[in-house]
Amino acid sequence: MNDYTTRKQNSLIQMKKGIISRSAFLEEARQYITEYFEVTKKEEEELIVVFEQYIFGYSRLSPLIDDKSISDIRIVSHDNIRVKREGKRMEGKITFGSEKEYRQFIDYVATKNQVNISNMNAIQRFTDTESHPDFILRFTVSMPLVNTYKEPYLCIRKVPRDFPEMKDLIARKMLDRETAELLIQRFRQGSTLICGGNSSGKTTLLNALKETLPDNMAILVAQQADELTTKYHPDMMFLHSLPGSGESQISYDLKNISIAGLTMDVDFFIIGEVKGAEALYLLNAAYTGQICAATIHAPSADKAPNKLVDYAMYESRYSRNELMKMMDCFQTLVFMEHYRVKQIFAAKGWDERKGDLVYERIR
């Protein structure tokens, strides 16, 4: 693997790009083993099997990635791998043999995903949409240049391809059937903001709700990573941000793709997660009658409008009061906690006397 992430890196990249086939790549590796290593025929076969698992899977992490009960993997050091299993953090019970092996693995992950992790790119986020049949893998890696300790950190979020639909969320007790029917109805009729903390179920609920939209609606999804996908809808487009890295000046953030997306003749506009100036374009779209939906980090439903306005002010010449008045176009606020729908509020408008939005709790 050290040879294939250094001297033979070009072969790995060519295979990744489809220039050479998987079988041709493995045959080349077999010839490489024969030429450079003194092994028996049996050892050669065993080495090819392990090498293939490493190249087309993720080596020691493969069992954790295959495990459908695990949503997140966090590597703090070569001998400290943590996982989140069904919402609970625990030991992964897998380790790398040494710091050297772990660092080689990081280099391999970067090469496999065509990512540069030099000093100019010491923090990288990227997505692997091809390697696993069940999951899209979202990676965040930070290198020792910016870490307090000397080993890289690697976080992997596993996004299920076969994401749960509303009926599945009812079965999992995220919400009851009556609440699900209420949300589906309100989701189709007006803009919705889903809020909560990390790993609270915001994206899971949004993914399921958007699948309930009728086929005659044109939908655009803008997101930072490829977490929202579709199973059935015939008219749903997806755009993701592209950060500039190293010397490259090419970048498209959520603000850029939100502006472009709003010129694409859509009936329903979705932002996977609001984190910055794109909030203004989402708010403007909703205020002019476009049906929108988004998720946002907030500690409670009543704090979500303030948070979205905070982001909108990065780009806006509007006053805070003007932006808050516009927020009543989000007719539904949903607060998530521990993969449960905890609160649903309906917008009742702007109270001029109090200078604040009025929401009524309906669930």
TAFENDA-V597756 format. One record per residue. RES is the residue in three letters. PSI is psi in degrees with one decimal (* if undefined). Layout:
res = {RES/RES}
psi = {PSI/PSI}
//
This chain:
res = {MET/ASN/ASP/TYR/THR/THR/ARG/LYS/GLN/ASN/SER/LEU/ILE/GLN/MET/LYS/LYS/GLY/ILE/ILE/SER/ARG/SER/ALA/PHE/LEU/GLU/GLU/ALA/ARG/GLN/TYR/ILE/THR/GLU/TYR/PHE/GLU/VAL/THR/LYS/LYS/GLU/GLU/GLU/GLU/LEU/ILE/VAL/VAL/PHE/GLU/GLN/TYR/ILE/PHE/GLY/TYR/SER/ARG/LEU/SER/PRO/LEU/ILE/ASP/ASP/LYS/SER/ILE/SER/ASP/ILE/ARG/ILE/VAL/SER/HIS/ASP/ASN/ILE/ARG/VAL/LYS/ARG/GLU/GLY/LYS/ARG/MET/GLU/GLY/LYS/ILE/THR/PHE/GLY/SER/GLU/LYS/GLU/TYR/ARG/GLN/PHE/ILE/ASP/TYR/VAL/ALA/THR/LYS/ASN/GLN/VAL/ASN/ILE/SER/ASN/MET/ASN/ALA/ILE/GLN/ARG/PHE/THR/ASP/THR/GLU/SER/HIS/PRO/ASP/PHE/ILE/LEU/ARG/PHE/THR/VAL/SER/MET/PRO/LEU/VAL/ASN/THR/TYR/LYS/GLU/PRO/TYR/LEU/CYS/ILE/ARG/LYS/VAL/PRO/ARG/ASP/PHE/PRO/GLU/MET/LYS/ASP/LEU/ILE/ALA/ARG/LYS/MET/LEU/ASP/ARG/GLU/THR/ALA/GLU/LEU/LEU/ILE/GLN/ARG/PHE/ARG/GLN/GLY/SER/THR/LEU/ILE/CYS/GLY/GLY/ASN/SER/SER/GLY/LYS/THR/THR/LEU/LEU/ASN/ALA/LEU/LYS/GLU/THR/LEU/PRO/ASP/ASN/MET/ALA/ILE/LEU/VAL/ALA/GLN/GLN/ALA/ASP/GLU/LEU/THR/THR/LYS/TYR/HIS/PRO/ASP/MET/MET/PHE/LEU/HIS/SER/LEU/PRO/GLY/SER/GLY/GLU/SER/GLN/ILE/SER/TYR/ASP/LEU/LYS/ASN/ILE/SER/ILE/ALA/GLY/LEU/THR/MET/ASP/VAL/ASP/PHE/PHE/ILE/ILE/GLY/GLU/VAL/LYS/GLY/ALA/GLU/ALA/LEU/TYR/LEU/LEU/ASN/ALA/ALA/TYR/THR/GLY/GLN/ILE/CYS/ALA/ALA/THR/ILE/HIS/ALA/PRO/SER/ALA/ASP/LYS/ALA/PRO/ASN/LYS/LEU/VAL/ASP/TYR/ALA/MET/TYR/GLU/SER/ARG/TYR/SER/ARG/ASN/GLU/LEU/MET/LYS/MET/MET/ASP/CYS/PHE/GLN/THR/LEU/VAL/PHE/MET/GLU/HIS/TYR/ARG/VAL/LYS/GLN/ILE/PHE/ALA/ALA/LYS/GLY/TRP/ASP/GLU/ARG/LYS/GLY/ASP/LEU/VAL/TYR/GLU/ARG/ILE/ARG}
psi = {-35.7/-41.9/-38.8/-9.8/3.4/-86.0/-35.1/19.9/-34.9/-38.9/-42.2/-43.2/-41.1/-41.2/-41.4/-37.3/-5.1/9.8/-38.1/150.6/164.9/-43.0/-39.5/-38.5/-45.0/-34.3/-39.8/-41.5/-39.0/-43.5/-35.8/-41.2/-46.8/-38.5/-36.7/-11.2/138.7/97.3/156.0/170.0/-39.6/-43.8/-35.8/-44.8/-42.3/-40.4/-39.8/-40.3/-46.9/-41.7/-42.6/-40.8/-38.8/-45.3/-46.2/-8.6/-145.5/46.6/-128.1/-23.2/-8.8/-43.4/-35.4/-37.5/-35.7/-25.6/113.0/-14.3/-8.6/127.1/-26.7/144.3/129.5/119.6/109.5/-34.5/174.8/-28.6/20.4/91.7/122.1/152.3/160.2/113.3/114.3/42.7/-3.1/133.9/139.4/174.6/145.0/-15.2/27.1/139.9/160.1/154.2/-24.9/168.8/-39.1/-45.6/-41.3/-43.4/-37.3/-37.7/-43.0/-44.7/-40.9/-44.7/-43.0/-45.8/-43.7/-36.3/12.2/48.8/139.4/122.7/41.5/-179.8/-25.6/-10.7/51.6/-18.0/121.4/143.1/133.3/165.9/135.8/109.4/2.2/-31.0/-36.8/136.2/-22.8/-21.4/146.5/132.2/122.1/119.7/141.4/122.4/136.2/134.0/163.8/-22.7/-35.3/-2.0/149.3/-37.2/170.6/-3.2/152.3/154.8/139.4/124.3/133.3/122.2/126.4/117.4/113.4/133.4/-40.1/68.2/153.4/140.2/178.5/-39.8/-33.6/-38.1/-32.9/-44.9/-32.3/2.3/28.3/-33.5/162.2/172.7/-40.9/-42.0/-39.0/-44.9/-38.9/-45.9/-41.6/-43.6/-47.3/-33.0/-37.2/-24.6/-20.3/169.8/145.0/135.8/122.1/123.8/167.2/-175.6/-170.2/139.1/38.4/-9.6/8.1/-53.3/-36.3/-44.1/-44.4/-41.1/-42.4/-41.8/-40.4/-24.5/-13.1/-6.4/142.7/155.7/-21.7/12.4/134.2/125.4/137.8/131.6/122.2/130.6/158.5/-41.4/160.1/67.8/-32.5/126.6/178.8/149.0/-37.2/-30.8/129.9/-13.3/58.4/117.7/149.0/128.9/140.6/155.9/156.0/102.3/143.0/148.1/147.6/-129.3/-7.9/133.1/0.9/118.9/146.3/109.7/179.4/-31.6/-49.6/-48.4/-24.4/-43.2/-47.0/-42.4/-33.1/-4.9/8.9/22.8/67.9/154.4/-24.1/125.0/128.3/133.1/123.5/-48.9/123.9/125.8/-4.8/-143.7/-16.9/-18.3/-37.1/-40.7/-33.5/-46.0/-41.7/-40.8/-46.5/-36.9/-25.6/9.9/-7.7/132.2/129.0/162.8/151.6/164.6/156.1/146.3/125.6/146.5/-13.2/165.7/-40.8/-17.4/-15.4/-45.9/-41.3/-39.8/-44.0/-39.2/-38.4/-46.6/-41.8/-30.7/-15.6/-32.4/-5.9/151.2/-3.4/154.0/164.6/-40.8/-41.5/-41.6/-39.2/-37.6/-38.3/-23.7/-15.8/-5.7/-19.0/98.7/-19.2/129.2/130.9/129.9/126.9/144.8/127.6/45.4/35.9/142.6/111.0/-36.4/144.8/127.4/144.8/136.9/135.0/3.6/-169.9/129.4/104.6/-37.0/-44.0/-17.2/44.0/161.6/149.7/123.3/145.0/130.1/126.1/-7.1/*}
//
